[in-house]
Amino acid sequence: MTTEVDLLNTIHEYADMGLSGLNQVIPLSSDPSFTRELQHQKSDYEAALQKSEALLEERHIPRGKEAGPVAKMMRTVMTRAKNLADPSTSKLAEMVFQGSNMGITELTKGINDYHGEDKAVLSFAEKQLKQDLETLRDKRWKEGGFFPKQEGLTVAYQVERNDETFSAALTEEHFQLSTDRVDSTDAYVEYNSDQSAYVIVPETLGNHMDQAAVEAYVEEQIRPQIEGDFPKTGLNVEITSDLYRKAAVTQDAQELQEKVTTLNAALQKYKGVSVTYTFGKETQVLDNATICSWLVISDESVSVDTAQAQEYIKNLATKYNTIYRPRSFTTTGGEAITIEGNEYGYRVDQEGELTQLLADIDGGAAVTREPVYSKSGYSRNGTDDLNGSYIEVSLEQQHLWLYKNGALVTETDIVSGLPGEGRETYRGAWPIAYKASPFTLSSDVYGYDTTVTYWMPFVYGQGLHDASWQTSFGGDTYKTKGSHGCINLPPDQAKIIYETIDKGYPILLY
């Protein structure tokens, strides 16, 4: 392994002994042209000697005390030249050539075996080698007739590969770019809003070099050049973008193709979804555009934003819930009143409706249905939860009206609860709890046990029933003969009402 010390001393020895040899040969030359060539080569040796000495001093490297192989070989060659019996120009040139060739061979070995980190030393050695090779192959001597034309001038050399040096020389920091290096990026799937579909975004090619690919390519390219006349032609390899590190995932990857197909199929499923809510004859449509606006579209999945669905249901409930809120009502007499105790009507089960709505959306079809209710009334049309079918009771007028589908079925005077002593009839709106015929009314508190033919309770033990014991209805009868809270009816009217209404029928008392 060659170090900075070894390499610099090799160059120094080579230049020093070459200079000494030429100083011995130049006086022997009788050819002015040849002498000029030798003087030119001498100048090259002097420059190399000065440079090597400067680098040795700069790095505080001691010069080799013993003559190295270069010095020994060149001293032998130059001694032969000095002792020539016939110092002809061709003989002298041959000796100079032999000495230079030996020095170049040793310098080449030193460079190939170099494992140091001093780039300046390596650069100087490589530059010197190139210069000496160019001098050696120069045709000036041949053209000047220094060698017989029948002689073939060749340079003997051997190329040895050093894997470590080879790899180190081909790292990307040795290649300059006008721009910063960037990584290649993998292809991926994303939602394209313009196309309303998932698409594959192609991979991009960066400019970081693929070390393995570069080494394989360079080896392939330089092999025929080395086998040719590379000292004369030099080595030239063009690095192309094909040698950059490729993306790990390309747009043709099967997993991306499958992913974009799956996601677009899921997306397509939602395009046919709608929910039409029915409120009697009135409807409210949750259209496909609104549903699609709820979709949470990521690179991995398509899902419904439940928060937006919940908000929609909340607004639906606010609009169509009728129970447990003050009730505006216009009496038969045309008076607009508000009934505070309102326990009749509809209430959307918001949690249940969310579950059902998400199931409908996932089903991918158009659906028509009522909302999921936690409380429901008898009949409705939009926000009107009476829809023309209800019992109206005016406690002040002691009168009852029965409506069915918007038509008055019957009306009658009544007797309500006796004022005071906790026997008053409750005001408010309630559904009829059930019907029974006959039914026995009893109370341990008030000490009665009476069987009626028609019983229709609405709240807290109070209800509608026939009262055959009453001799009159309406007027002020309730003030002296009032009930225990029930609405007493003439038997014939009780029969009509009983046969007209069903469980859940609304009754409004004010």
C-alpha distance (Angstrom), angle and dihedral (degrees) to the residues before:
residue distance angle dihedral
M1 . . .
T2 3.79 . .
T3 3.82 119.7 .
E4 3.80 131.0 -165.0
V5 3.82 88.1 -96.6
D6 3.80 92.8 52.6
L7 3.80 95.2 44.6
L8 3.81 95.8 47.7
N9 3.80 92.3 45.8
T10 3.81 90.5 49.6
I11 3.81 90.8 54.2
H12 3.81 91.3 44.1
E13 3.82 92.8 50.2
Y14 3.79 91.7 45.3
A15 3.82 93.3 50.9
D16 3.81 94.1 41.1
M17 3.79 95.9 50.0
G18 3.80 92.4 40.1
L19 3.79 88.7 54.2
S20 3.83 91.2 47.8
G21 3.79 91.5 48.0
L22 3.78 93.9 50.6
N23 3.82 90.5 48.9
Q24 3.80 86.1 59.7
V25 3.80 96.6 43.2
I26 3.84 99.7 43.9
P27 3.85 94.3 66.9
L28 3.83 88.6 53.1
S29 3.81 93.6 56.6
S30 3.82 117.6 100.3
D31 3.83 94.1 177.7
P32 3.82 112.4 90.8
S33 3.83 92.7 -157.5
F34 3.79 92.6 50.4
T35 3.79 90.3 45.9
R36 3.83 89.9 55.5
E37 3.81 90.1 52.5
L38 3.81 90.2 51.0
Q39 3.81 90.9 48.6
H40 3.82 89.6 51.7
Q41 3.80 91.0 51.5
K42 3.80 89.5 46.8
S43 3.80 89.7 56.8
D44 3.80 89.5 53.7
Y45 3.82 90.9 52.2
E46 3.81 91.4 48.5
A47 3.82 90.9 52.3
A48 3.80 91.5 47.8
L49 3.80 91.1 48.0
Q50 3.81 93.0 51.5
K51 3.80 92.7 46.6
S52 3.81 93.6 48.3
E53 3.82 91.6 47.8
A54 3.80 90.5 50.4
L55 3.81 92.1 50.7
L56 3.81 91.5 46.5
E57 3.80 92.0 51.6
E58 3.81 92.7 42.7
R59 3.81 90.2 55.6
H60 3.79 94.8 37.3
I61 3.80 90.6 -121.0
P62 3.85 115.5 160.0
R63 3.77 117.7 -130.0
G64 3.81 117.7 -112.4
K65 3.81 111.5 -92.8
E66 3.79 95.4 -157.7
A67 3.77 123.3 60.8
G68 3.77 110.9 -102.2
P69 3.79 127.2 -141.4
V70 3.80 92.2 -89.1
A71 3.79 93.0 54.5
K72 3.77 92.9 45.8
M73 3.79 93.5 50.1
M74 3.77 95.5 45.9
R75 3.83 92.5 45.2
T76 3.81 89.4 54.4
V77 3.80 92.5 48.8
M78 3.77 94.2 47.5
T79 3.82 92.6 47.4
R80 3.77 88.1 55.5
A81 3.79 90.0 51.6
K82 3.82 91.7 50.6
N83 3.79 92.2 51.5
L84 3.77 96.3 47.8
A85 3.82 112.2 134.6
D86 3.80 88.5 -152.9
P87 3.85 108.4 35.6
S88 3.80 93.2 -171.2
T89 3.79 118.8 163.1
S90 3.82 92.9 -108.8
K91 3.81 92.5 50.8
L92 3.80 92.4 48.4
A93 3.81 91.3 46.8
E94 3.80 90.4 51.1
M95 3.80 91.1 52.7
V96 3.83 92.6 48.4
F97 3.82 89.6 48.0
Q98 3.83 91.8 51.9
G99 3.78 92.5 50.1
S100 3.81 93.5 47.5
N101 3.83 92.3 46.7
M102 3.81 91.8 52.4
G103 3.79 91.4 49.4
I104 3.84 91.9 48.8
T105 3.81 90.9 51.1
E106 3.82 92.5 53.3
L107 3.81 92.1 44.6
T108 3.83 90.3 51.2
K109 3.81 90.9 52.0
G110 3.81 90.3 49.0
I111 3.81 91.8 52.8
N112 3.80 93.6 46.2
D113 3.82 91.5 50.2
Y114 3.80 94.7 44.8
H115 3.82 114.2 121.8
G116 3.76 100.1 163.9
E117 3.81 127.1 118.9
D118 3.81 99.0 -132.8
K119 3.80 102.3 112.3
A120 3.82 93.3 -175.8
V121 3.82 92.0 58.6
L122 3.78 92.6 47.4
S123 3.80 92.2 46.6
F124 3.82 91.5 50.6
A125 3.82 91.6 49.5
E126 3.80 93.1 48.5
K127 3.83 91.4 47.2
Q128 3.80 91.0 49.3
L129 3.79 91.6 48.8
K130 3.79 91.6 50.4
Q131 3.80 91.4 48.9
D132 3.81 92.8 49.9
L133 3.77 92.2 47.5
E134 3.80 90.6 51.4
T135 3.82 90.1 49.4
L136 3.76 91.0 48.1
R137 3.76 94.5 51.8
D138 3.79 93.7 41.4
K139 3.78 112.0 123.3
R140 3.77 96.2 -144.3
W141 3.75 94.5 100.8
K142 3.81 92.8 44.2
E143 3.76 93.7 46.9
G144 3.78 89.7 48.4
G145 3.76 90.7 56.4
F146 3.79 95.0 -109.5
F147 3.80 90.1 135.0
P148 3.80 124.3 43.5
K149 3.78 109.8 -104.5
Q150 3.78 91.2 -124.5
E151 3.78 91.8 60.1
G152 3.80 117.3 91.0
L153 3.78 113.4 -137.8
T154 3.81 111.1 -147.2
V155 3.75 133.2 162.0
A156 3.77 114.9 -131.2
Y157 3.80 110.7 -141.9
Q158 3.78 139.5 154.2
V159 3.80 123.9 -150.7
E160 3.79 115.2 -145.1
R161 3.79 121.7 -174.3
N162 3.79 121.4 -135.5
D163 3.80 107.3 -164.5
E164 3.78 95.1 -160.9
T165 3.80 93.7 49.7
F166 3.79 90.8 42.7
S167 3.81 92.8 54.6
A168 3.80 93.9 42.4
A169 3.79 91.7 52.7
L170 3.79 92.2 53.9
T171 3.80 99.8 52.7
E172 3.79 112.2 122.4
E173 3.82 95.0 -111.8
H174 3.80 86.9 73.6
F175 3.82 91.0 61.0
Q176 3.79 118.7 75.5
L177 3.83 123.9 -143.9
S178 3.78 130.9 -171.0
T179 3.82 89.5 -135.7
D180 3.78 136.3 43.6
R181 3.76 117.5 -87.6
V182 3.78 116.4 -105.6
D183 3.78 133.0 -169.9
S184 3.77 124.5 -110.4
T185 3.81 113.1 -110.5
D186 3.77 128.1 -139.1
A187 3.78 123.1 -118.4
Y188 3.80 113.4 -104.9
V189 3.80 143.4 176.7
E190 3.79 122.9 -105.7
Y191 3.79 137.9 163.0
N192 3.80 114.6 -101.4
S193 3.80 110.0 -151.9
D194 3.80 93.0 -165.4
Q195 3.80 91.4 57.0
S196 3.82 94.4 33.3
A197 3.78 87.7 -135.3
Y198 3.76 143.7 90.1
V199 3.80 114.9 -93.6
I200 3.78 137.0 -177.8
V201 3.78 114.1 -111.7
P202 3.83 106.6 -147.6
E203 3.76 123.0 -121.2
T204 3.81 120.6 -101.3
L205 3.78 128.6 -134.8
G206 3.78 116.4 -127.4
N207 3.78 126.9 -166.0
H208 3.77 103.7 -115.7
M209 3.79 108.1 123.0
D210 3.78 122.6 -116.1
Q211 3.80 100.0 -128.8
A212 3.80 96.3 -158.6
A213 3.80 92.6 46.8
V214 3.81 92.0 47.8
E215 3.80 93.0 51.0
A216 3.79 93.0 48.0
Y217 3.80 92.0 46.8
V218 3.81 95.1 47.0
E219 3.79 91.9 48.0
E220 3.79 89.7 50.9
Q221 3.81 92.2 48.9
I222 3.80 100.0 44.9
R223 3.80 98.2 43.7
P224 3.85 94.9 79.5
Q225 3.81 89.8 40.5
I226 3.80 91.9 55.1
E227 3.76 90.2 48.1
G228 3.82 87.3 54.5
D229 3.78 129.9 55.9
F230 3.82 96.2 -62.3
P231 3.87 96.0 155.5
K232 3.78 86.3 62.7
T233 3.79 100.5 35.5
G234 3.77 99.3 30.8
L235 3.80 126.1 -142.1
N236 3.77 118.7 -72.8
V237 3.82 126.4 178.4
E238 3.81 123.2 170.7
I239 3.82 114.2 -146.3
T240 3.82 111.3 -145.2
S241 3.80 135.5 -169.0
D242 3.78 88.7 -101.7
L243 3.79 86.1 77.7
Y244 3.83 94.8 59.5
R245 3.79 120.2 108.2
K246 3.78 108.5 -89.0
A247 3.79 126.4 -137.5
A248 3.79 114.4 -92.9
V249 3.83 92.2 -136.0
T250 3.80 121.3 42.7
Q251 3.79 131.0 -168.4
D252 3.80 89.6 -104.7
A253 3.81 92.7 59.6
Q254 3.80 111.1 129.5
E255 3.79 93.6 -136.7
L256 3.83 90.9 57.5
Q257 3.79 91.9 47.4
E258 3.80 90.8 51.2
K259 3.79 92.3 45.3
V260 3.81 95.6 51.9
T261 3.82 90.2 46.3
T262 3.81 92.2 51.3
L263 3.79 94.4 46.2
N264 3.81 94.1 47.6
A265 3.80 89.7 49.0
A266 3.81 89.2 52.6
L267 3.78 90.1 46.9
Q268 3.80 91.9 49.0
K269 3.80 90.7 53.3
Y270 3.79 91.0 66.4
K271 3.81 94.2 51.8
G272 3.82 92.6 80.4
V273 3.80 98.2 45.2
S274 3.80 124.3 113.3
V275 3.79 134.4 145.3
T276 3.79 122.1 -147.0
Y277 3.80 111.4 -162.7
T278 3.79 115.7 -153.9
F279 3.80 123.7 -148.4
G280 3.76 99.9 176.7
K281 3.79 106.2 -68.1
E282 3.79 91.5 -16.8
T283 3.81 120.3 86.1
Q284 3.77 138.3 -169.0
V285 3.80 117.5 -157.1
L286 3.76 123.8 -147.2
D287 3.79 95.3 -158.3
N288 3.78 129.9 -151.5
A289 3.79 93.9 -109.8
T290 3.80 90.8 58.9
I291 3.79 92.7 46.3
C292 3.81 91.6 49.2
S293 3.80 89.1 51.2
W294 3.80 87.3 60.6
L295 3.78 93.4 57.1
V296 3.77 116.3 115.6
I297 3.78 103.9 -147.4
S298 3.78 117.6 -167.3
D299 3.78 133.9 159.5
E300 3.78 88.6 -96.3
S301 3.78 108.0 38.9
V302 3.78 151.7 -1.8
S303 3.80 116.1 -124.7
V304 3.79 141.3 156.3
D305 3.78 119.9 -101.6
T306 3.80 98.8 -125.3
A307 3.80 91.6 -165.0
Q308 3.81 90.6 64.3
A309 3.80 91.1 45.1
Q310 3.81 90.0 50.8
E311 3.79 91.1 50.3
Y312 3.80 90.6 52.1
I313 3.81 91.4 50.9
K314 3.79 91.1 47.1
N315 3.81 90.3 55.1
L316 3.80 90.0 45.8
A317 3.79 90.2 53.7
T318 3.80 92.5 46.6
K319 3.77 89.9 54.7
Y320 3.81 100.7 41.8
N321 3.82 105.8 28.6
T322 3.82 109.6 106.7
I323 3.81 105.9 167.6
Y324 3.82 126.2 90.4
R325 3.78 95.0 21.1
P326 3.82 132.1 95.7
R327 3.80 109.0 -79.3
S328 3.78 122.7 -138.7
F329 3.78 110.7 -146.8
T330 3.78 136.8 173.5
T331 3.80 112.0 -145.6
T332 3.75 126.0 -137.3
G333 3.77 86.4 -102.5
G334 3.81 90.1 57.7
E335 3.81 97.8 -106.9
A336 3.81 117.3 141.9
I337 3.79 109.2 -136.1
T338 3.81 138.8 166.6
I339 3.79 120.4 -130.1
E340 3.80 110.1 -154.3
G341 3.80 101.9 -173.6
N342 3.78 97.6 66.4
E343 3.77 116.0 165.2
Y344 3.77 97.0 149.4
G345 3.78 124.5 89.4
Y346 3.79 146.6 51.1
R347 3.77 132.0 -44.4
V348 3.81 124.9 -175.9
D349 3.80 114.2 -131.3
Q350 3.78 95.6 -134.1
E351 3.81 96.7 -168.1
G352 3.79 92.4 45.3
E353 3.79 91.5 45.8
L354 3.83 91.4 50.9
T355 3.80 90.6 53.3
Q356 3.78 91.5 48.8
L357 3.80 94.0 44.1
L358 3.80 93.1 51.8
A359 3.81 89.0 49.1
D360 3.81 90.3 50.8
I361 3.80 91.8 50.1
D362 3.78 91.5 47.5
G363 3.80 88.8 51.1
G364 3.78 89.4 64.2
A365 3.82 96.7 -141.0
A366 3.80 140.2 106.4
V367 3.82 111.1 -94.8
T368 3.80 132.5 -166.8
R369 3.82 118.0 -166.4
E370 3.78 148.1 118.5
P371 3.78 119.0 -85.3
V372 3.78 117.2 -98.6
Y373 3.82 105.3 -92.8
S374 3.79 130.4 -157.7
K375 3.82 88.3 -170.4
S376 3.78 125.7 22.8
G377 3.79 135.8 -177.5
Y378 3.77 135.1 -145.2
S379 3.81 99.9 -93.1
R380 3.76 138.5 -16.0
N381 3.76 144.5 -178.9
G382 3.76 112.3 -162.4
T383 3.79 109.6 -51.5
D384 3.83 90.9 -15.7
D385 3.79 103.2 97.1
L386 3.81 94.4 178.5
N387 3.78 96.7 55.3
G388 3.78 92.6 -171.1
S389 3.82 95.4 -55.0
Y390 3.81 116.2 103.9
I391 3.81 147.3 104.2
E392 3.79 115.7 -111.8
V393 3.81 119.7 -160.9
S394 3.81 124.4 -174.1
L395 3.78 107.7 -164.0
E396 3.78 90.6 -171.1
Q397 3.79 92.8 53.7
Q398 3.84 92.9 35.3
H399 3.76 88.6 -134.6
L400 3.83 137.3 127.2
W401 3.81 131.6 -155.4
L402 3.82 124.5 -167.0
Y403 3.82 117.7 -156.4
K404 3.80 126.5 -172.8
N405 3.82 122.1 -173.9
G406 3.80 89.9 -18.6
A407 3.83 95.7 -50.4
L408 3.78 126.6 108.7
V409 3.80 107.3 -116.0
T410 3.82 97.8 179.6
E411 3.77 144.1 -28.7
T412 3.75 130.7 -156.0
D413 3.78 145.9 168.9
I414 3.80 115.5 -103.5
V415 3.75 143.5 -168.7
S416 3.81 114.3 -128.6
G417 3.79 131.8 -172.3
L418 3.78 122.3 -47.7
P419 3.79 111.4 -101.4
G420 3.80 114.7 -109.5
E421 3.79 131.1 9.6
G422 3.85 89.9 74.7
R423 3.82 93.9 -72.7
E424 3.79 99.1 113.6
T425 3.81 118.6 124.6
Y426 3.80 113.5 -107.6
R427 3.75 116.0 -110.8
G428 3.85 118.5 -139.7
A429 3.79 142.9 72.1
W430 3.81 122.2 -67.1
P431 3.78 140.6 157.1
I432 3.80 120.4 -111.6
A433 3.81 102.7 -100.7
Y434 3.83 96.6 -150.9
K435 3.82 143.2 -45.5
A436 3.82 128.5 -110.1
S437 3.78 133.2 178.7
P438 2.98 118.6 -145.1
F439 3.77 107.6 12.1
T440 3.83 134.8 171.1
L441 3.77 118.1 -132.1
S442 3.79 115.6 -157.7
S443 3.80 140.4 165.4
D444 3.79 130.0 -176.0
V445 3.80 89.4 -164.5
Y446 3.78 95.6 55.9
G447 3.79 96.2 26.0
Y448 3.77 103.6 -126.2
D449 3.82 133.8 130.3
T450 3.80 111.8 -177.5
T451 3.82 132.0 161.8
V452 3.81 117.9 -143.0
T453 3.76 128.9 -169.4
Y454 3.83 97.4 -137.2
W455 3.78 123.1 34.8
M456 3.86 123.3 179.8
P457 3.85 111.8 166.8
F458 3.84 122.0 -165.0
V459 3.85 110.0 171.9
Y460 3.81 143.6 -4.3
G461 3.83 94.8 -7.5
Q462 3.79 92.8 -49.0
G463 3.78 120.9 121.6
L464 3.80 149.3 140.1
H465 3.82 118.1 -79.5
D466 3.75 143.4 149.9
A467 3.81 115.9 -91.6
S468 3.78 110.8 -163.5
W469 3.80 91.1 171.4
Q470 3.77 92.7 66.4
T471 3.80 112.2 95.6
S472 3.81 94.5 -164.4
F473 3.80 139.7 16.8
G474 3.80 132.5 -151.6
G475 3.73 129.7 17.8
D476 3.81 115.3 64.1
T477 3.79 96.2 -32.0
Y478 3.84 90.7 113.2
K479 3.82 90.4 61.1
T480 3.83 92.4 66.3
K481 3.81 105.2 15.7
G482 3.77 100.1 28.1
S483 3.79 122.7 150.1
H484 3.77 129.7 -114.1
G485 3.83 88.2 -95.1
C486 3.81 101.2 -60.0
I487 3.78 124.9 116.8
N488 3.79 106.9 -111.7
L489 3.81 114.1 -148.5
P490 3.77 135.8 -170.3
P491 3.84 105.6 -101.3
D492 3.80 94.3 -116.8
Q493 3.81 91.9 51.0
A494 3.80 91.9 45.5
K495 3.81 88.1 55.6
I496 3.82 92.5 51.6
I497 3.79 92.7 48.0
Y498 3.81 93.5 45.1
E499 3.80 92.1 51.9
T500 3.83 93.1 45.6
I501 3.80 102.9 48.9
D502 3.79 134.5 58.4
K503 3.78 137.4 -161.1
G504 3.83 109.7 -60.4
Y505 3.80 95.0 28.6
P506 3.82 109.5 149.4
I507 3.77 121.9 -115.4
L508 3.80 122.4 -170.9
L509 3.80 119.6 -163.3
Y510 3.81 122.5 -174.7
